[in-house]
Amino acid sequence: MASFMAAHGAKTYAAMRIVVGFLYLWHGSQKLFGIPGGPQEMPDGLRYSAGPLELICGLLVMIGLQTRWAAFLASGTMAVAYWVGHGTQAVLPVQNGGELAALYCFVFLFIAARGAGIWSVEGEGMKG
């Protein structure tokens, strides 16, 4: 890491965890409630399985509660989303529209491995 950023590793990780969880919960909100942007066209099975997982796991990751489990579950959900929804259409994510699913999958896997960190309910509180 660049030396000027070395002292800010915990803070930047916490900011990433919070923002990723925040963005992810809105995918669930959109599937379940049509907020924001109105309802999406999708099968009810997907709406009522992925929607709650995205909303709840996103919220838990964002606030840093049961972070490892929530992030691991979100990572698996995104792996399934990638392979079922995109991976059968083309080889590369840039070709099949699955870049966001692939990125979420690996960011959540990283969060699951690293844990909540600072600025979280279960971590080191608001220190840092």
Buried (B, 14 or more C-beta within 10 A) or exposed (E): EEEEEEEEEBBEBBBBBBEBBBEBBBBBBBBBEEEEEEEEEEEEEBBEBBBEBBBBBBBBBBBBBBBBEBBBBBBBBBBBBBBEBBBEEEEEBEEBEBBBBBBBBEBBBBBBEBBBBBBBEBBBEEEB
